[in-house]
């Protein structure tokens, strides 16, 4: 069997990937390793015999696909998150990341670790696989094959022993700090409901206009006055049904259909009048409801307002389904390939609307190989540029940092003229998963034999060092962020969630989606800076 696998690396690759993925789905007390289990499965196979190897190009390809797809999807949120409190948030996050690197350096001196070992432990304790990949890439291009192989083995060993504590440490710190700081998640959710969309799904309500303060006023004036975070759909007044627009006036006893999260609906209902039971949403005599896929390039990357839908059709978009999340359709909302738009429109306009937006699930799932390949090519060129800091530290962003940096910019741009840079949601998720599995399988198998050969008391010290790195960093970030920088704790738990398992725990713990916004805000910048910090850490300690 070993001979067959050693002669068929593709067979070995898929065997490791399938078994690792299966193991990753197993849950213990609500937690699981997830895709990271592929790495440990690869290590197990590689430990059996040194002849079991997967070509380096496999994990290099996987790394590029993984980081590029993450950057493309995170680009808009990455730049948007820093517009409001940009300098404050940026300085806080970078300071905490630098603190984690400093703790790792102290652990290196305390336990006399090699530069490769502590760098791997740093990447593992922060559960940042691209940081490990960046260091491996730097080692491969800087040292001769024999020395590089030994250093890479040390880095992967350090990563493998520290990774579990990187996950558990974050979870433990969240529990400890929420008790010490006496966090009230329900109050935070209520206070932040207008800043962050805290509901996964939207609801609708029919409201009878009975508040004298809104009589005779246009919707544009009411939205400016009350700052509602809802969408107004159909309006029933004077015995006739019509679709809302900013010129629509509300009069006594009108019936208005609202769409939004339950909390936001309750606020708007109180301002307008009273919620009533109605069959307006089932009335199809004049207006019908349909979900339409966005699959045409000429509408992707454009805001709803810029499309001027109301000038072309008697229709209104009430909500957008992107992945597993419902979103309110506002004029500023930028459409992505694969979005499902929920229209209320005249029946005779539905066919034209479908043609205008494409409405093809097949077309909305395809990858534009021209823009995809061009973006990755630019990223690889950037990643190959040598960057110097002073006279000692020289490094490259490599296969991880280059494509990630370019993809963040292209993701934020969304399109350049006729070129659409973004990926369909379904394709993006698939590429992330495939890329990460290819990388973890390849690097795990290649380092498995060295991993088993290095099992000793040193592994225990690596594990102890990882506890210090992960828990001290998380504690400092939660305490300083909450007490001094005044960032909501729910948001901070997402910021310290450097691994999906921690984010899932934080989301369930808080009972809302606010941690997901913190995760989206910090992940791209943390990914880049951890790659850079890991390489600086390695170069500084290896010199």
N, C-alpha and C positions, 0 to 999 in steps of 0.2 A: 504493500500500500504506500509506504514511504517513497519507494522508487517511482511509482506512478505519479504521485503528487509532485515529486522533485522534477520530473520530466514534463509536467503539465501545469505550469504556474497559473494559467487561467482557471483551471479546475480548482486549484488550491485557493485562488482568490474568491471564487463564488462559494466554496465550501465554508471558508472562514466568515464571509459576509453573511451567509444565510444562518449559520449556527449562532454567530454573534448577535445578529438582530433578534433571533428567537430568545436568547438568554436575556437580552436587554429589555424584553417586554415583561419579564417576570418581576413581580412586585413583592417587596418585603416591608410590611408596616407602612404601606402607602407610597413607598419610594422604589425607584428602579434605576438601573444604570443607563438605560436608553441606548442610543447608538454607541456610546463609549464602550459598551460590552464587546463591540467588534474588535477594539484594540486589545482587550485582554484575551479574547479568543485567538487572535493572531499571535499574541505572545505565547500562548499555550501550544499552538501548532509549531511555531518557530523553535520552541524549547525542546521539541522532540528530537530534531536532527538539524545540524547546520546546513544540510543540503537543501532544505526547504526554503526557497526564496521567491519573492515576487519582484519583477523588474522595477527599478526606481521610477521609470517614467509613469508607472501606474499611479503611485501615490503623488507624484508631481502633478499629473493631470487632475486627480481628485482634489488636490488642494486648490488649484486654480479655479475649478468649477465651483467649489464650495464658497470661497471668499468672494468671488465675483458676483454670484447670485445673491449673497447676503448684502453686499454693497449696493447693488441695483435696487433691491427692495427697501433698504434702510436709508438711502440717500435723502429723500424728501423729509422724513422725520428727523434725520440727523441735523440738517441745516435749519429746519423750522423750529426745533426745540431750543435753539440758542438765540432766537430773535428777541424773545421776551427778557430772559435773564442770562443772556449769552455769556458775558464776561464772568459773572459770578459762578454760573454752573460750570463753565469750562475750567476756571481756575481751581474750583473745588475738586472736580473729578481728576484733573491732572495731578494735583497735589496728593490726593489719596493714592493714585497709581504710583507716583514717585515714592511715597511712603512704603508701599508694598515692596518695591525694589530695594529700598534701604533695609527693610527688615530681612529680606533674603540675603543681602550682603553680610549683615551681622550674623546670620545663621551660618554662613559659609566660614566666617572667621571662628565662630564658637565651636563648630564641629569639624573644622578642617576639611571641608568638602572641596572637590575639584571644581573648576569653573563650569564644566559641562554638567556635573551632577547637580549643583545648586541651581543652575539655569533651568534644567529639566524639572527640578523640584518647584521652582518658581512658576513655571508654566503649568505644572500639574496642580499646585495648590490654588492657582487662580483659574483652573480648568480652561486654559486657553491653548487649544491645540495649534492654531496658527502661530502663536509665539514660539512653541516648540519647533514647528516647521521652519520658521524664519531662522532660528539658530542652527538647525540642521543644514539648511541651505547655505548659511554663511560658512559653517565648518567645511562643508563639501567643496566649496569654491576657494577656500583659503589654505587648507592643509592637504598634504599628500594622502593617498588612499589609505595607507595603513594607520596613520595617526588619526585621520578623519573617522575611520570606522570605529576605532576605540572610543573617541570622544562622543560620537553619535550614540554608541551603545550606553555610555554613562548617562547621557542626557535623557534617553528613553527610559532607562532604569529609574532615574530620579523622578521623571514624570509619572511613571506607572505606580510607584510607591506613594506618591503624594496626591494623586488625583482623587482617591476616595475621600481623603480628609478635606480636599477642596470643596467637595459637595456637602459632606456632613458638617463641616465647620461653619459654612454659611447658614445652614438651617438652624444649627444650635445657637448661633449668635442672634439670629432674628428672634427666637423664642426668649433668650435671656434679656435682650435689650428692650423688647416690648413690655416685659414685666418691670424692668428697672425704670423705664421712662413712663410707665402707666399710660399706654397708648389706647385711645378710644377710636377704633376703626370706623364705627358707625358715624361718629361726629365728623371725622375727616372726609368720609364719603359725601356727607351732606354739604359740608363747606366747599368741597371741590367739584360739585356736580356741574357747575357752569364752565369750569376750566377743562375738565376731562370727561369724556364720554364713559360713564361708569357702568353702562348696561351693554350686555352682549347683543340683546335683541330689542327692537323697537316695538312700541304698542301704538294703538290708535284709539281715539275717543271722539264721541259726538258731543258738542257743547252747545247749549242754548244760550244765546246772548241776552243777558239780563242785568248787566252792570251798566248803569247810566253813564259811567265815565268813558265807555268805549262807543257809545251811540254816535253814529254819523261820522266816525273817524276812519280814515283809510288805513289799510294794513301797514303801509310803509311808516306812517306816523306812530302806529301802535308798537311796531317792532323797535323803533328808535326809542320810544318811551319806556317800554317794559323789558326790552332786551331778551325776548323769549328765545329759547333754543328748541324750537319746534318748526314743523312745516305745516302750513295750512293747505288742505287739499280742496275738496268740494265745499261749496256753500249753497245752502237751500234758503232762498228768500223770495218773498212774493209768489210762492207757489211754483218757482222755477229753480232748476238745478244748474249751477255754473261752476267753472273752475276758478280758483282764486288767482289774483295777481296783486301787485302792490297798490293798484288803484281801487281795489275792492273796498267798499265801505261796510261796516257792521252796523246793523240796525236791530231794534228790539225784536226779540223772538226769532231772529235768524238762527239756523242750525249750521254749525261749522264743524268740519271734520279736521281733526288735528293728528299729527304723527310725531312721535318723539319717545324718549325714555319715560318711564312711569313718573319719576320725580319731576321732570321738566313739564310733563303733561299736567300734573297736579298744580304746578305754579301757574301755568297759562289758564287753566280752567278757573282757578280762583279769581284771576284778573278779568276774565270774560263774562263768566256767569256760572252755570251749573252743568254738570255732566248728565246726559239723559240717554236712555236706551233708544236706539234707532236702527233702522234697516237701511240707512243711506249707503253704507258700504256695499250692500247687496243690490242696489239699484243699478241696473244695466240698460235702462231704457234709452239713455242718451250717451252716457260715458261708460267705458269698459276699463278693466284693469288687466294689465299684462306685464310679465317680466321679459325684458329684452336684453340679450347679450351684446356687449360692446366688442366688436370683432373687426372694425374697419380702422385702418391706420390713420385716416384723416381726422378722426375724432379723438384718438388716444393722445394723452398728454395735454389736452386742452380743458379749460374750465367749463363748467356747465353754462355760465353766463356768456362766455365767448361764442357759444354755439347758437345763441338767440333762438332757442326752441319755440318760445311762445310766438315769435314772428312768423314761423313756418308752419306750426301745427297748433291745433287747439288741444294742448296736452300739458301735463305737469309731471315732473319726476318727484315722487314722494320719499323714496328711500333707495339706497344702493346696497347690494349684497356683495361684499368683497371677501372671498375666502369663507370663513365661518362667522363673520361679523356684519351686522346691519349698520349702515351709516345714514345719517340725514343727508339729503341732497340739497346743498346750498349752492349759491352762485359761484363760490370760490372753490368748490370741490373739483379736483382734477380727475378726469376719467382715466382708468387703467384698462389695459387689454384683459378681457375676461370678466369685467364688472357686470353684475346683473342689475339692470335698472328697472325699478317698479314704476310703471306709468299709469296715470289715470288720463284717458284720452277719448276723444270721439272714436267710435268704432271705425268710421271711414278713414281715420288717420293712422290706425294701427299698422296697416300694411306698409305705408310710407315710412313710418317710424322704424319699422324692422329693417327696411332697405337702407335708411339713413345711417343706422348704427351697426348694421351687418347681421346681427342676431344669429350668428353661426357658432355653435359650441366648438366644432372642429377647427374653424379658423381662429377662434380665440385661444386655442390651446397650442398653436404652432409657435415655434421659436424662429424669429427672423435671424437666419444664420449670418447674413451680411453684417448687421449691426452687432450681433453677439460676438462674432469672430473679430471684428474690427476693435471692439471695446477691449476684449481680452488681449489682443495684440498690442494695443497701446499700453495696457497695464504691464505686460511683460517687458516692454521697452523701458518704462519708468522703473520697474523693479530691478532692472539690470544696471541702472545708473549708480555709480559709487558716490556715497555721501560721506563727507568728512566733518567731524566735530573736533576741532583742535588739531593737534599733530599726532594724536595717538589713536583715536577712535575713528575707524573707517568701516562703513557697513553699507549693505544694499537692502532695499525693501524686499527684494526677491520675489519668489512665486506667490508669497502671501500678501505682502504689503503693497506691491505695485498694482496688481489687479484690484485690490480692495480700494485703494485711493482713487483710482480712475473710475471704478464702478460707483463710488459714492457721488462723485461729481456728475457722471452721466445719469445716474438715477435721479438726482435732483433736477437736472435739466429736462429729463423725460424725453424730449425730442429736440433735434436740430434740423429745422426745415422739414424735409420729407423723411428723415431718418428717425425712427422710433427706437430709443435705447432700452426702454423698460421691457421686462419679460411678463408674459401672462402669469397670473398668480399660481396656477396649477403647475406650469412648467418650472417656475422658480423653485417651488417647494421640492419638486422631483429632482432638479439639478443639485440643490443643497444636499439632499439625502444621498444621492448617488456619489457626489463628490466627496462627502465626508466618509462614506463607507469605503470608497476606493483608497482614500488616504490612510484611514485607520487600519484597514486590512494590510496594506503594503508595509507600513512602518512597523506594525505589530509583528508580523511574520519575520521581517528582516532583523528585528532586535530581540526575538524570543530567546535564542540560544544564549545571548549575552545576559539577558535578564535572569535566567535560571542559574547561570554560572556565578552571578553576583549576589545570590541570596546569602546574607550574613547579618551580623549585628549592625553593619553599616545601614542596612535597609531600615532597621528600627530607628536609627538616628535621623534618617531622611524623613520618616513618617512624623517624628517629633518636630522636626524643623518645619514641616508643612503645616502642622497644627498652629504653630506660632505665626507663620506667614498669613494663613487664611483667616484665622480668628482675630488676630490683632488688627489686621487691615479692616475687616468687616466691622469690628467694634468701634474703631476710630471713625470710620465713615458714617456709621449710624449716629454716634454720639455728637460728633462735630457738626454733621449735616443737620441734625434735628435741633440741637440746642443753640448753636452759634450761627449757622447759615440760614436757619429757619425753613428748611425744606420739609414738606410733609413726610411723615414716617412711611406711609404707604408707598410714596414715590421712591423713598430711599431704599426700601426693601427690593424694589426692582433694580435700582442702581447697583446694589451689592450682589444681585443674582447673576453671577457670571456663568451659570449653567442652567439649561432648561428645567432640570429637576428642582433647583432652588426657586426659580421663577414660579413654577407650578405650586410649590409649597407656599410661597409668599402670597400668591393670588388667592389660594384657598384659605389661608390664614386671615387675610384682610377682608375677604368676602366681597371684593370688588376688583375692577380691572386696572386700578391706578398703578399697581406694580408693573404692569405691562408697558405703560407709558415711560416709566423710569428705565426699564430694560431697553426700550427702543432708543431712548435719549442717550444712554451711555454706551451701548454695545459697540457701535461703529468706532467711536473715538477710543474706547477702551481697547478694542481689538488692535487698532493701529499703534497706540502707545505701549501696549504690552509687548507687541512685536519689537518695537524700538528699545524699550527698557530691557527686555530679555537679551537683546544683542549687545547693548551697552554693558549690561551686567557681565555677560560672558567675556567681552573684550577687556573690560577693566580688571577682572579677576584673573584672566589668562595671561595678561601682559606681565 
